[in-house]
Amino acid sequence: MGAAALVGGALAGVLYDISVPLLIVVVAGIQTAALVLLWVTRAVRSTPVR
């Protein structure tokens, strides 16, 4: 988890240097992907096994 935080921070720093609107778009996209993965994970775990 520490390595992922390091990579995320570095990516945010690079994107901040390039373009703040691009940083916002990338972060929003990553958050959307995380939300979709959360919904899929919860749906799979709540489905009863037959």
Residue frames as qw, qx, qy, qz and C-alpha x, y, z in Angstrom:
[[0.000, 0.887, 0.462, 0.000, 0.00, 0.00, 0.00],
 [0.333, -0.751, 0.103, 0.561, 2.91, 2.33, 0.65],
 [0.374, -0.084, 0.598, 0.704, 4.24, 1.84, -2.87],
 [0.149, 0.644, 0.666, 0.347, 0.82, 2.66, -4.34],
 [0.181, -0.915, -0.249, 0.259, 0.67, 5.84, -2.26],
 [0.394, -0.516, 0.350, 0.676, 4.13, 6.82, -3.51],
 [0.294, 0.206, 0.693, 0.625, 3.17, 6.22, -7.15],
 [0.018, 0.798, 0.590, 0.121, -0.13, 8.06, -6.71],
 [0.266, -0.851, -0.071, 0.448, 1.59, 11.04, -5.15],
 [0.370, -0.309, 0.503, 0.717, 4.21, 11.14, -7.87],
 [0.220, 0.453, 0.722, 0.475, 1.54, 10.91, -10.58],
 [0.081, -0.894, -0.429, 0.096, -0.45, 13.71, -8.96],
 [0.340, -0.708, 0.148, 0.602, 2.67, 15.87, -8.79],
 [0.332, -0.041, 0.632, 0.699, 3.55, 15.31, -12.43],
 [0.104, 0.639, 0.684, 0.336, -0.01, 15.99, -13.55],
 [0.199, -0.876, -0.276, 0.342, -0.12, 19.13, -11.39],
 [0.324, -0.501, 0.347, 0.724, 2.98, 20.42, -13.16],
 [0.225, 0.184, 0.729, 0.620, 1.50, 19.64, -16.58],
 [0.296, -0.333, -0.359, -0.820, -2.11, 20.74, -16.16],
 [0.263, -0.017, 0.672, -0.693, -4.47, 21.12, -13.20],
 [0.733, 0.181, -0.003, -0.656, -7.59, 20.37, -15.30],
 [0.673, 0.270, -0.677, -0.125, -5.91, 17.17, -16.52],
 [0.096, 0.175, -0.835, 0.513, -5.16, 16.25, -12.89],
 [0.519, 0.065, 0.397, -0.754, -8.84, 16.74, -12.04],
 [0.780, 0.256, -0.310, -0.479, -9.98, 14.58, -14.96],
 [0.522, 0.273, -0.800, 0.114, -7.53, 11.78, -14.11],
 [0.085, -0.096, 0.767, -0.629, -8.44, 11.78, -10.41],
 [0.648, 0.138, 0.187, -0.725, -12.17, 11.80, -11.24],
 [0.744, 0.282, -0.519, -0.311, -11.65, 8.86, -13.61],
 [0.336, 0.211, -0.860, 0.321, -9.73, 6.87, -11.02],
 [0.312, -0.008, 0.600, -0.736, -12.40, 7.58, -8.40],
 [0.742, 0.200, -0.098, -0.632, -15.14, 6.49, -10.83],
 [0.647, 0.263, -0.712, -0.070, -13.29, 3.26, -11.57],
 [0.087, 0.151, -0.824, 0.539, -12.89, 2.62, -7.83],
 [0.534, 0.068, 0.352, -0.765, -16.61, 3.18, -7.28],
 [0.784, 0.239, -0.370, -0.438, -17.49, 0.74, -10.08],
 [0.484, 0.239, -0.821, 0.189, -15.12, -1.86, -8.61],
 [0.195, -0.086, 0.683, -0.699, -16.74, -1.37, -5.20],
 [0.704, 0.143, 0.088, -0.690, -20.23, -1.90, -6.65],
 [0.740, 0.273, -0.577, -0.214, -19.11, -5.03, -8.55],
 [0.264, 0.228, -0.844, 0.408, -17.38, -6.46, -5.49],
 [0.380, -0.005, 0.557, -0.739, -20.42, -5.85, -3.28],
 [0.769, 0.205, -0.148, -0.587, -22.76, -7.38, -5.90],
 [0.638, 0.267, -0.722, -0.021, -20.62, -10.51, -6.20],
 [0.116, 0.147, -0.817, 0.546, -20.34, -10.95, -2.43],
 [0.464, 0.070, 0.437, -0.767, -24.07, -10.42, -1.83],
 [0.706, 0.184, -0.457, -0.509, -25.15, -12.93, -4.53],
 [0.766, -0.298, 0.503, -0.267, -26.16, -16.19, -2.85],
 [0.138, 0.394, -0.870, -0.262, -24.31, -19.30, -3.99],
 [0.855, 0.027, 0.051, -0.516, -26.54, -22.15, -5.15]]
